[in-house]
């Protein structure tokens, strides 16, 4: 394969990816968002938190030591941080860090 063919393919993929990111902003920049979009924007962090909690707890062996202790602590930290600071990124990051430390080093 020629290198110009590969470079052309990479440039075309780059342009297509960039266009799909930019066009919606250009298209909708003067329009007021719909109530549905506003609702999703307002509630998306909580939705993501709920999905992460269910994902984290789906394979927990509650009857085997450590009885899901790391998961319970991780979820509790996430909930506590989110209630206190209202910052989804902070609560997800810190809770994930706490959970990883617990399962790798402590439990």
ZINORPE-V441427 format. One line per field, one symbol per residue. burial: 1 if it has 16 or more other C-alpha atoms within 10 Angstrom, else 0. A space follows every 10 residues. Layout:
BEGIN
burial: ???
END
This chain:
BEGIN
burial: 0000000000 0000000000 0000000000 0000000000 0000100010 0010010000 0000000111 1001101110 1100000100 1100110110 0100000
END
